[in-house]
C-alpha cells in the first residue's frame, strides 16, 4: 500500500538561516501513513453526443484537465473515467466501492440525470463532493450554438443532485466555478485537506497508556466512541509496556538521543544531567513503543508515589513526547485522548498542533494567555525551543526536564473535540492571532492570543461550546479546513 509523510507544517523560525521546519525534517523522520485516496468520476448525458458531435471531446478534455490537477495533489487518485448513462454510472460506483476512497469527486461537465450519480454516492459509502467547472468565465453569446452552450451547463444538474441526495439521506457538498478559477480550486483544495483528516482518523491507531487524571471528568472518553465515530483503533497500553523497552535502551543509544536533543533544543542551565539522560533514555523507549504498536498518537498519565519506577517513567516522558509530536505522532499528557485526535487532525493538514489550555487573561492588552506544560509541537516555535529543568511538575508527581517555547506570532486556529450529552463528538474551533508580549518562563509552551474581543467574553463563549479544557493550537486560520473535515467525518462543527 502506498504511503506518504504528513503534510509538513509551515516553516518556523530560522537558526543560522535554516528554517526550523527544514531542520526538523532532517533530524526527525516524519510518520509514514496510508496516502489519502480520492475517487474521481466525470459525466454528462450521453443523449447529447450524437446530437452535437464536438461536445463529448470538449468535455473529455476538461475532464483530463481536472484529473491532471488532482494528480498534482498530495493524494492517490482513482479515476473511474467518464460516464454517459446510468449503466456506466453503476459500473463506476462498483469500481469506487472497491477502491475504499476517503472522498469521491463527481465532475458534472454538462447536464446529466441524477440517476447516473446516485449509485456512486450510495454504494461507495464514502463522502461525495460535486464539482461543476465550466470551460471559461463566460460564454461568447454572439457565436455560441446549443452544442457550445451545453459545455457550460454543468451547473444545471447541481440542484437536481442536491435534491436527490437530500431525499436519499446523503450529505451534499459542491463547488461551482470555472475550469481555471483559482478560488474554485482553493475551495476544492479545502475538501482535499479535509479528506486527509478523514483518512488519518479512519486508519489511526491511538495509544492510551496509564490512567485518567483523577477528577478530570471532561477528559474521560468512552473507548468505543472513536472506533464508532471515525473507525480508529484504541490500543490500551500499560506503563510496563514502556518500562521493558526503556530497560533495553543502551547507554550508546541514550547518548545519541541526547545529541539529537542538543541539536533541536537550547539547554537551560537548570537542566540536571541525570534527568536529561533519563529523559533521553525514555525517549528511545517511547519510539520503540510507538513502532511496535504502530501508533499514530499516544496519550498518557501516571500519578505514582515516592519516586517508584512508574512515577519516574511518567516524569521522563516530556522530551520523547515532544520529539514524537514533531514527527507527526501527537503524544500528550493527562490521558487526553480526544485532544490527541484534534492534534492529529491539525497535523495532517500541515498546521502543526500543540497541546494547549488557558493559563491567564491579560485585560490590559486584550489577550488570552494559553499553553501547557509538558510535550509541545516544535514546529510552531518562534525560536529554538528550550529544555528547562524543573524540580516539580505542577499538579503532577515527579521532576525532570520540560519543554518551553514561545509560539511564533501570526494567525492561529484552536481545534478541540467537544462531546455532548448523547455522546456525539464535535469539532470546535476558534481563530485568533498570536501577538508579542510578556510570557512566563516556567517550562511551558506559551502564547498570547488576540481573538478580537474582550478576553473574558471569549472564554465564556469558548467554554459554552462543549470543548474540554485542552485543545490543539495550530498555525494559520484553518476553520474552513476543520469545518470541511467535520462534514466528511459526519460530526458537528462549531466556531467560536
C-alpha positions, 0 to 999 in steps of 0.5 A: 500500500502506498504511503506518504509523510504528513503534510509538513507544517509551515516553516518556523523560525530560522537558526543560522538561516535554516528554517526550523521546519527544514531542520526538523525534517532532517533530524526527525523522520516524519510518520509514514501513513496510508496516502489519502485516496480520492475517487474521481468520476466525470459525466454528462448525458450521453443523449447529447453526443450524437446530437452535437458531435464536438461536445463529448471531446470538449468535455473529455478534455476538461475532464483530463484537465481536472484529473491532471490537477488532482494528480498534482495533489498530495493524494492517490487518485482513482479515476473511474473515467467518464460516464454517459448513462446510468449503466456506466454510472453503476459500473463506476460506483462498483469500481469506487466501492472497491477502491475504499476512497476517503472522498469521491469527486463527481465532475458534472461537465454538462447536464446529466440525470441524477440517476447516473450519480446516485449509485456512486454516492450510495454504494461507495459509502464514502463522502461525495463532493460535486464539482461543476467547472465550466470551460471559461468565465463566460460564454461568447453569446454572439457565436455560441450554438446549443452544442457550445452552450451545453459545455457550460451547463454543468451547473444545471444538474447541481440542484437536481443532485442536491435534491436527490441526495437530500431525499436519499439521506446523503450529505451534499457538498459542491463547488461551482466555478470555472475550469481555471478559477483559482478560488474554485480550486482553493475551495476544492483544495479545502475538501482535499485537506479535509479528506486527509483528516478523514483518512488519518482518523479512519486508519489511526491507531491511538495509544492510551497508556496509564490512567485518567487524571483523577477528577478530570471528568471532561477528559474521560472518553468512552473507548468505543466512541472513536472506533464508532465515530471515525473507525480508529483503533484504541490500543490500551497500553500499560506503563510496563509496556514502556518500562521493558523497552526503556530497560533495553535502551543502551547507554550508546543509544541514550547518548545519541538521543541526547545529541539529537536533543542538543541539536533541536533544543537550547539547554537551560542551565537548570537542566540536571544531567541525570534527568536529561539522560533519563529523559533521553533514555525514555525517549528511545523507549517511547519510539520503540513503543510507538513502532511496535504498536504502530501508533499514530498518537499516544496519550498518557498519565501516571500519578505514582508515589515516592519516586517508584519506577512508574512515577519516574517513567511518567516524569521522563516522558516530556522530551520523547513526547515532544520529539514524537509530536514533531514527527507527526505522532501527537503524544500528550499528557493527562490521558487526553485522548480526544485532544490527541485526535484534534492534534492529529487532525491539525497535523495532517493538514500541515498546521502543526498542533500543540497541546494547549489550555488557558493559563491567564487573561491579560485585560490590559492588552486584550489577550488570552494567555494559553499553553501547557506544560509538558510535550509541545509541537516544535514546529510552531516555535518562534525560536529554538525551543528550550529544555528547562529543568524543573524540580516539580511538575505542577499538579503532577508527581515527579521532576525532570526536564520540560519543554518551553517555547514561545509560539511564533506570532501570526494567525492561529486556529484552536481545534478541540473535540467537544462531546455532548450529552448523547455522546456525539463528538464535535469539532470546535474551533476558534481563530485568533492571532498570536501577538508579542508580549510578556510570557512566563518562563516556567517550562511551558509552551506559551502564547498570547492570543488576540481573538478580537474581543474582550478576553473574558467574553471569549472564554465564556463563549469558548467554554459554552461550546462543549470543548474540554479544557485542552485543545490543539493550537495550530498555525494559520486560520484553518476553520474552513479546513476543520469545518470541511473535515467535520462534514466528511467525518459526519460530526458537528462543527462549531466556531467560536 
